[in-house]
């Protein structure tokens, strides 16, 4: 389970991370749980194409886009590429170093 994390940039703005259920949990004060959401078929189809390329499930791809959108909204001065790199480096830090051989 991933909860909201926040970090500070040099500008003093907050950088928000976390999953949508965790964010709902934060606002409602309960435990995160799955919620069914009706999305347009075309959006799901487009997310599915990119999810296949990125080796993610469709729900994980949509969650990834939500994370990027939440960070971009809180930090409009950051580029899309920089936000992706921040998310990637956070994932690598959680996973730890890979040991070859």
C-alpha positions in Angstrom: 0.0 0.0 0.0 1.4 3.4 -1.0 0.6 6.4 1.0 1.0 10.1 0.2 4.5 11.3 0.4 5.5 14.9 0.0 8.8 16.5 -0.6 10.0 20.1 -0.8 11.6 21.7 -3.9 14.0 24.6 -3.7 11.1 26.9 -4.4 9.3 25.7 -1.3 6.4 24.1 -3.2 5.2 20.6 -2.4 5.8 17.6 -4.6 2.9 15.1 -4.1 3.2 11.4 -4.7 0.8 8.5 -4.0 -2.1 6.6 -5.4 -5.6 7.9 -5.8 -7.0 5.5 -3.2 -4.4 6.8 -0.7 -5.3 10.4 -1.5 -9.0 9.6 -1.0 -8.0 7.9 2.3 -6.1 11.0 3.3 -9.1 13.2 2.8 -11.7 10.9 4.1 -9.7 9.4 7.0 -10.5 5.8 6.2 -8.6 2.8 4.8 -7.9 2.9 1.1 -10.2 0.6 -0.9 -10.9 -0.1 -4.6 -13.5 2.0 -6.3 -15.1 1.3 -9.6 -15.0 4.3 -11.9 -16.8 4.7 -15.3 -14.3 6.0 -17.9 -15.0 6.6 -21.6 -14.1 3.6 -23.7 -11.8 5.7 -25.9 -9.8 6.8 -22.9 -9.4 3.2 -21.7 -8.4 2.1 -25.2 -5.8 4.8 -25.5 -4.4 4.1 -22.1 -4.3 0.4 -23.0 -2.2 1.0 -26.0 0.4 3.0 -24.0 0.1 0.5 -21.1 1.2 -2.3 -23.4 4.2 -0.3 -24.6 5.2 0.6 -21.0 4.6 -2.9 -19.7 1.8 -1.8 -17.3 -1.7 -2.8 -16.7 -4.4 -0.3 -17.8 -5.3 0.6 -14.2 -1.6 1.1 -13.4 -1.2 3.3 -16.5 -4.1 5.4 -15.5 -2.7 5.6 -12.0 0.6 6.7 -13.4 -1.0 9.5 -15.4 -2.9 10.6 -12.3 0.4 10.8 -10.3 1.9 12.9 -13.1 -1.1 15.2 -13.3 -1.2 15.7 -9.5 2.5 16.6 -9.4 2.2 18.9 -12.4 -0.8 20.7 -10.9 1.1 21.2 -7.6 4.3 22.2 -9.4 3.5 23.8 -12.8 7.2 24.8 -13.4 8.3 21.2 -13.7 8.4 19.6 -17.2 6.7 16.3 -18.0 10.1 14.7 -18.5 11.4 15.8 -15.1 8.3 14.6 -13.3 8.7 11.1 -15.0 12.4 11.1 -13.9 11.4 12.0 -10.3 8.8 9.1 -10.3 11.4 6.7 -11.8 14.1 7.6 -9.3 11.6 7.2 -6.4 10.7 3.8 -7.7 14.3 2.8 -8.0 15.0 4.1 -4.4 12.2 1.9 -3.1 13.4 -1.2 -5.0 17.0 -0.8 -4.0 20.1 -1.4 -6.1 20.1 -4.3 -8.6 22.9 -6.7 -8.0 24.3 -8.2 -11.2 25.4 -11.9 -11.3 
